[in-house]
Amino acid sequence: MVWKPREADIQALLDQEIQTFETDHPRSRALFEAAGAHLLNGVPLNWMRRWAGPFPLYADRASGAHVTDVDGLDYVDFCMGDTASLFGHGRADVAQALKARLATGASMMLPTADAADVGASLADRFGLPTWQFAVSATDANRFVLRLARAVTGKRKVLLFNGCYHGNLVEALITSKNGVAAASPEMVGHEVDPRETTEVVEFNDIEAVERVLAGGDIACVMTEPALTNCRVVLPEPGFLEAVRQAAHRHDAIFALDETHTICCGPGGYTALHDIKPDTVTLGKPIAGGVPAAAYGLSADLAERVGAVMAETGPGIFAIGGTLTGHALAIAGMRVMLDHVMTEKTFGQMMEAAEAIETGVNDVLAKNECDGHVIRLGARVCYDPFVKAMTNGRHALASIDEAFDRLLHLYMLNRGVLLTPFQNMCLVAPQTARSDIDRHSGLLDDLLTALRPS
Ligand SMILES: Cc1ncc(COP(=O)(O)O)c(C=O)c1O
């Protein structure tokens, strides 16, 4: 018999879990209250309040695939800094390389020898010959859109409902019943994203064609699979059809691999032989130093070069003093040469497959009719909702109360899920016992919620 939990049961359990959280985390609470005196909302960044507890955990340290909080509690980490620490916390090889660079000059306004190697390694992995750097993936995406406008002479961008590409104004958009709407997050931006952006559903190639036919789209930007509204996979041929449609209408086809780098050393692009005009990388790419990179196809690099030749390289400046500096490039070099290797990805895929199998077994045992999707080292699941093919359905299907309970139940028993989603990110150090702990807890929670 397929079933869903009762709202009242979710709420009753949630109330208990909130109490447990408060009892178990006195030091986190004290730090949160102290921070309230001088930090807006008591946190360095507002969204840090969005974790499942009534106040955020304060972290003390992290190593491999585990985090320890300031109350001395240990957690299996399936959040991994939301991809920023995907390859493991506190790595000695990365720390050593960064320390060496810091000791010999982090920022000199001059390129270092590492830069050429990093460019070559990225070109080799992603099949795009020319690279530039940014401070964050948000920043890189903003630069990609700017270059697309510069070379095409057009203003607008086309994005997919449910996307997230960072906090740039063009991407603060959603679609309500097929009508573009500004996201509530756009508060304070001077431009309404509806003036810059068209939005359609993922996997809807007819809608893509229709918007492109308007003739004012400079760039179609997407993740190869949406990862910010559950995981929505592309239907076979969809990405290639978007690429071809974009090119027919002189628009740049931009892939954001900030999250999908979890698919392999060359991301989803290399794994599925996609041929984008640009690729964006960020989060883990420099081993913890804020840095990002974006690659350009030969054709696009030539067009950008022509625009730059008109203005001069120092004038068409994209990025600032701390963009692509020696420390960031050293971080990328150690990550590319020693960490983000085939061997590391092999370990991550094995662990991610074990989670996928574990969750599937738990859902079957508990007669749940939901879904589990593995995208490389990323496993997304929902016991009660089937897999989605677009952002509209994915967003509409989210049950905030159940999700909060799931996260808090796990957290109170030593397992951190990726926040804002029911997602496990798997590191090379994730152990079999960590995976079994997660599956066991999911089983316990479903058993507790199942009406007798
Ligand atoms: C697909 C994608 N692109 C870009 C970003 C922005 O990354 P950052 O916040 O590091 O700039 C995110 C953040 O989650 C993302 O998921």
The ligand as an SDF file (V2000), in Angstrom:
LIG
                    3D

 16 16  0  0  0  0  0  0  0  0999 V2000
   24.3680   26.0090  -10.5830 C   0  0  0  0  0  0  0  0  0  0  0  0
   24.9180   27.1190   -9.7640 C   0  0  0  0  0  0  0  0  0  0  0  0
   25.5510   28.1350  -10.3630 N   0  0  0  0  0  0  0  0  0  0  0  0
   26.0760   29.1390   -9.6560 C   0  0  0  0  0  0  0  0  0  0  0  0
   25.9680   29.1840   -8.2930 C   0  0  0  0  0  0  0  0  0  0  0  0
   26.5480   30.3250   -7.5210 C   0  0  0  0  0  0  0  0  0  0  0  0
   27.6700   29.8930   -6.8170 O   0  0  0  0  0  0  0  0  0  0  0  0
   28.3690   30.8810   -5.7890 P   0  0  0  0  0  0  0  0  0  0  0  0
   27.3600   31.1420   -4.7180 O   0  0  0  0  0  0  0  0  0  0  0  0
   29.5520   30.1190   -5.2880 O   0  0  0  0  0  0  0  0  0  0  0  0
   28.7330   32.1090   -6.5400 O   0  0  0  0  0  0  0  0  0  0  0  0
   25.3120   28.1510   -7.6190 C   0  0  0  0  0  0  0  0  0  0  0  0
   25.1710   28.1520   -6.1620 C   0  0  0  0  0  0  0  0  0  0  0  0
   24.6130   27.2900   -5.5320 O   0  0  0  0  0  0  0  0  0  0  0  0
   24.7630   27.1010   -8.3790 C   0  0  0  0  0  0  0  0  0  0  0  0
   24.0860   26.0970   -7.8010 O   0  0  0  0  0  0  0  0  0  0  0  0
  1  2  1  0
  2  3  1  0
  2 15  2  0
  3  4  2  0
  4  5  1  0
  5  6  1  0
  5 12  2  0
  6  7  1  0
  7  8  1  0
  8  9  2  0
  8 10  1  0
  8 11  1  0
 12 13  1  0
 12 15  1  0
 13 14  2  0
 15 16  1  0
M  END
$$$$
